[in-house]
């Protein structure tokens, strides 16, 4: 029987802020590796391949392997491939999304006539009016609209930037079509991660700093949740009650530092 201690660990806001490692992140991951506790780094960010995510973590001193990374791009590509193997998809996103689509055996649609099976949209920092018009026209022509993740804001070194959800909102406004959302809090990403771990929802705890995505994802998918409650995360001691009301859920566990998270993980 698989371990009941499997973990899904959010990245931005939980293990790092921008390029700065959150204190205790390296010790937590090292301890999990040493104790053989199964886990995945779970991210809504669709822009980077697992290899790129792992490299970034290692550069910050957080040990990581590509096979320990689960992204919304991977889950989105798997979702499309399961519904229609070998389907065509018009991609509005970055390299991580293109790589995941190709790895799933799907074909990127680049034609000027006809329509693809899917329009898949993630974060795209080269999004333009022309891309909006093209994606919208393909959706209106009947392509299924898939959104990698609903995040409206994307943290960056220069502050908050528009996220994939903001771009998706413009497409939804243009077409009147609601997308299939893959990333947290959707159970689609969570179930994909459970399958990668080889465990059921009852065997997993998701760890994150965001009530609206991480903690709601746990509640909606049937696994436990641990809220990392710091002054630097999305959910802070000052806005916790408001975020509880907005998300409509409660975390199963709350910890204030990653050192406390490590102690909890090792004590089970």
C-alpha positions as a printed NumPy array, in Angstrom:
array([[  0.   ,   0.   ,   0.   ],
       [  1.232,   3.495,  -0.819],
       [  2.191,   5.946,   1.914],
       [ -0.594,   8.093,   3.35 ],
       [  1.878,  10.957,   3.701],
       [  2.02 ,  12.171,   0.097],
       [  2.289,  15.938,  -0.337],
       [  1.529,  18.454,  -3.056],
       [  3.606,  21.585,  -2.478],
       [  2.845,  24.968,  -4.026],
       [  5.809,  26.98 ,  -5.283],
       [  5.406,  30.757,  -5.605],
       [  4.517,  32.239,  -2.233],
       [  5.209,  28.968,  -0.441],
       [  8.789,  27.95 ,  -1.289],
       [  9.94 ,  31.206,  -2.878],
       [  8.991,  34.819,  -3.562],
       [ 10.307,  35.933,  -6.939],
       [ 13.926,  34.772,  -6.871],
       [ 14.149,  34.681,  -3.082],
       [ 13.889,  31.381,  -1.241],
       [ 11.472,  31.284,   1.681],
       [ 13.394,  30.414,   4.88 ],
       [ 13.262,  26.681,   5.551],
       [ 12.321,  25.645,   1.992],
       [ 15.617,  23.829,   1.397],
       [ 15.472,  22.027,   4.756],
       [ 11.878,  20.934,   4.147],
       [ 12.533,  19.393,   0.734],
       [ 15.808,  17.792,   1.861],
       [ 14.012,  16.187,   4.807],
       [ 11.211,  14.849,   2.597],
       [ 13.77 ,  13.327,   0.214],
       [ 15.76 ,  11.786,   3.058],
       [ 12.681,  10.272,   4.673],
       [ 11.26 ,   8.995,   1.396],
       [  8.027,  10.954,   1.776],
       [  6.415,  11.164,  -1.685],
       [  5.669,  14.672,  -2.935],
       [  5.304,  16.814,  -6.018],
       [  5.95 ,  20.492,  -6.608],
       [  2.565,  21.662,  -7.879],
       [  2.279,  24.877,  -9.874],
       [ -0.44 ,  26.653, -11.811],
       [  2.213,  28.493, -13.823],
       [  2.097,  27.137, -17.368],
       [  5.111,  28.984, -18.749],
       [  7.974,  26.612, -17.91 ],
       [  8.787,  22.954, -18.515],
       [  9.454,  20.693, -15.497],
       [ 13.182,  20.762, -16.295],
       [ 13.177,  24.561, -16.162],
       [ 11.218,  24.643, -12.905],
       [ 13.612,  22.145, -11.302],
       [ 16.639,  24.137, -12.479],
       [ 15.202,  27.325, -10.976],
       [ 14.578,  25.617,  -7.653],
       [ 18.09 ,  24.153,  -7.552],
       [ 19.578,  27.575,  -8.273],
       [ 17.775,  28.818,  -5.161],
       [ 19.207,  25.951,  -3.122],
       [ 16.   ,  23.901,  -3.101],
       [ 16.759,  20.344,  -4.292],
       [ 14.447,  19.336,  -7.132],
       [ 14.192,  16.864, -10.003],
       [ 12.073,  17.363, -13.142],
       [ 10.021,  14.274, -12.317],
       [  8.996,  15.935,  -9.03 ],
       [  7.347,  18.847, -10.883],
       [  3.683,  18.908, -11.882],
       [  2.431,  21.881, -13.904],
       [ -0.927,  23.034, -15.222],
       [  0.474,  22.676, -18.758],
       [  1.103,  18.971, -18.209],
       [ -2.403,  18.444, -16.853],
       [ -3.986,  20.502, -19.663],
       [ -2.199,  18.502, -22.344],
       [ -3.176,  15.218, -20.669],
       [ -6.795,  16.382, -20.433],
       [ -6.967,  17.163, -24.15 ],
       [ -5.139,  13.986, -25.185],
       [ -7.408,  11.778, -23.068],
       [-10.53 ,  13.274, -24.644],
       [ -9.204,  13.207, -28.207],
       [ -5.848,  11.466, -28.788],
       [ -3.76 ,  13.196, -31.438],
       [ -6.002,  16.268, -31.409],
       [ -4.928,  19.623, -32.828],
       [ -4.564,  22.625, -30.54 ],
       [ -3.971,  26.3  , -31.208],
       [ -1.561,  27.357, -28.465],
       [ -1.603,  30.776, -26.856],
       [  1.118,  30.474, -24.258],
       [  4.817,  29.992, -23.707],
       [  7.44 ,  27.26 , -24.086],
       [  6.257,  25.127, -21.172],
       [  2.8  ,  24.815, -22.695],
       [  4.136,  24.037, -26.176],
       [  6.41 ,  21.352, -24.77 ],
       [  3.607,  19.717, -22.8  ],
       [  1.284,  19.694, -25.82 ],
       [  3.95 ,  18.036, -27.963],
       [  4.829,  15.501, -25.243],
       [  1.169,  14.454, -25.04 ],
       [  1.151,  13.58 , -28.742],
       [ -1.002,  16.519, -29.774],
       [ -0.484,  18.628, -32.895],
       [ -0.039,  22.379, -32.749],
       [ -2.504,  24.09 , -35.08 ],
       [ -0.923,  26.958, -36.999],
       [ -3.144,  27.053, -40.089],
       [ -4.841,  30.124, -41.426],
       [ -7.927,  28.188, -42.513],
       [-10.071,  25.637, -40.724],
       [-10.16 ,  25.235, -36.975],
       [ -8.358,  23.15 , -34.344],
       [ -9.992,  20.817, -31.873],
       [ -8.832,  23.036, -29.004],
       [ -7.714,  26.521, -28.162],
       [ -5.382,  26.141, -25.188],
       [ -4.409,  29.375, -23.445],
       [ -1.993,  29.985, -20.612],
       [  0.203,  32.83 , -19.506],
       [  1.52 ,  34.6  , -22.583],
       [  3.707,  37.643, -22.01 ],
       [  3.579,  38.406, -25.744],
       [ -0.219,  38.424, -25.856],
       [ -1.567,  41.006, -28.278],
       [ -4.734,  42.313, -29.869],
       [ -3.998,  40.109, -32.877],
       [ -3.687,  37.008, -30.688],
       [ -6.919,  37.89 , -28.897],
       [ -8.711,  38.229, -32.234],
       [ -7.304,  34.95 , -33.572],
       [ -7.989,  32.892, -30.436],
       [-11.466,  34.335, -30.124],
       [-12.324,  33.625, -33.753],
       [-11.23 ,  29.989, -33.393],
       [-13.362,  29.552, -30.285],
       [-16.338,  31.149, -32.041],
       [-15.763,  28.715, -34.917],
       [-16.213,  25.8  , -32.514],
       [-12.803,  25.   , -31.012],
       [-13.028,  23.937, -27.357],
       [-11.578,  26.59 , -25.042],
       [ -9.169,  25.249, -22.401],
       [ -7.507,  27.546, -19.842],
       [ -4.402,  26.309, -18.061],
       [ -5.126,  28.2  , -14.849],
       [ -7.437,  30.909, -13.51 ],
       [ -4.83 ,  33.102, -11.779],
       [ -5.634,  36.746, -12.452],
       [ -2.276,  37.996, -11.178],
       [  1.267,  36.802, -11.796],
       [  3.933,  37.758,  -9.231],
       [  7.123,  39.149, -10.752],
       [ 10.229,  41.002,  -9.671],
       [  8.559,  44.229, -10.823],
       [  5.331,  43.573,  -8.939],
       [  2.047,  41.964,  -9.913],
       [  1.379,  41.384, -13.621],
       [ -1.679,  40.053, -15.519],
       [ -1.983,  36.286, -15.161],
       [ -3.4  ,  33.615, -17.454],
       [ -6.856,  34.121, -15.959],
       [ -6.866,  37.784, -16.94 ],
       [ -6.092,  36.875, -20.552],
       [ -8.719,  34.138, -20.385],
       [-11.28 ,  36.634, -19.11 ],
       [-10.786,  38.735, -22.225],
       [-11.398,  35.697, -24.43 ],
       [-14.471,  34.762, -22.421],
       [-15.791,  38.316, -22.749],
       [-15.239,  38.258, -26.505],
       [-16.767,  34.841, -27.168],
       [-19.248,  34.301, -24.353],
       [-17.66 ,  30.851, -23.899],
       [-16.538,  29.713, -20.46 ],
       [-13.294,  27.722, -20.635],
       [-12.526,  24.378, -19.088],
       [-10.156,  25.424, -16.298],
       [ -7.323,  23.01 , -15.51 ],
       [ -5.235,  24.579, -12.708],
       [ -5.955,  24.986,  -9.001],
       [ -8.569,  25.043,  -7.599],
       [ -9.877,  22.756, -10.362],
       [ -9.882,  19.046,  -9.485],
       [ -8.509,  18.36 , -12.99 ],
       [ -4.968,  19.35 , -12.004],
       [ -5.345,  17.736,  -8.592],
       [ -6.499,  14.397, -10.002],
       [ -3.658,  14.481, -12.521],
       [ -1.213,  14.983,  -9.64 ],
       [ -2.821,  12.179,  -7.593],
       [ -2.299,   9.845, -10.552],
       [  1.353,  10.859, -10.858],
       [  1.834,  10.1  ,  -7.162],
       [ -0.093,   6.836,  -7.457],
       [ -2.32 ,   7.646,  -4.474],
       [ -5.907,   8.611,  -3.771],
       [ -7.093,  11.985,  -2.539],
       [ -7.448,  10.763,   1.042],
       [ -3.71 ,  10.029,   1.104],
       [ -2.623,  13.552,   0.134],
       [ -2.124,  16.923,   1.825],
       [ -1.735,  20.046,  -0.291],
       [  0.5  ,  22.774,   1.157],
       [  0.162,  26.37 ,  -0.006],
       [ -0.255,  30.043,   0.84 ],
       [ -3.394,  30.819,  -1.16 ],
       [ -6.887,  30.13 ,   0.196],
       [ -8.496,  30.714,  -3.211],
       [ -6.324,  28.238,  -5.131],
       [ -4.327,  25.87 ,  -2.899],
       [ -6.731,  25.412,   0.001],
       [ -9.87 ,  25.455,  -2.147],
       [ -8.234,  22.889,  -4.423],
       [ -7.826,  20.595,  -1.446],
       [-11.448,  21.015,  -0.405],
       [-12.807,  20.568,  -3.94 ],
       [-10.727,  17.471,  -4.68 ],
       [-11.179,  15.71 ,  -1.348],
       [ -7.659,  15.923,   0.085],
       [ -6.389,  17.627,   3.228],
       [ -4.931,  21.114,   3.126],
       [ -2.246,  22.95 ,   5.072],
       [ -2.186,  26.739,   4.877],
       [  1.216,  28.395,   5.204],
       [  0.17 ,  31.624,   6.873],
       [  2.859,  34.291,   6.669],
       [  2.984,  38.036,   6.084],
       [  4.498,  37.45 ,   2.628],
       [  2.043,  34.92 ,   1.214],
       [ -1.208,  35.588,  -0.618],
       [ -3.203,  34.771,   2.51 ],
       [ -1.835,  36.591,   5.559],
       [ -2.901,  36.779,   9.208],
       [ -4.496,  40.128,   8.386],
       [ -6.674,  38.921,   5.5  ],
       [ -7.289,  35.312,   6.564],
       [-10.921,  35.79 ,   7.615],
       [-11.738,  37.668,   4.416],
       [-10.085,  34.974,   2.295],
       [-12.027,  32.281,   4.156],
       [-15.27 ,  34.027,   3.217],
       [-14.171,  34.577,  -0.388],
       [-13.049,  30.979,  -0.882],
       [-15.835,  29.405,   1.159],
       [-13.458,  26.843,   2.672],
       [-11.357,  26.273,   5.788],
       [ -7.826,  24.862,   5.86 ],
       [ -7.436,  21.598,   7.734],
       [ -4.114,  22.732,   9.175],
       [ -2.33 ,  26.07 ,   9.571],
       [  1.401,  26.641,  10.063],
       [  3.365,  29.905,  10.241],
       [  6.772,  28.807,   8.919],
       [  8.244,  26.103,   6.725],
       [ 10.181,  24.886,   9.739],
       [  6.827,  24.148,  11.373],
       [  5.677,  22.426,   8.182],
       [  8.805,  20.236,   8.219],
       [  8.233,  19.266,  11.857],
       [  4.634,  18.37 ,  11.061],
       [  5.565,  16.322,   7.98 ],
       [  8.226,  14.34 ,   9.815],
       [  6.066,  13.682,  12.882],
       [  3.251,  11.891,  11.091]])
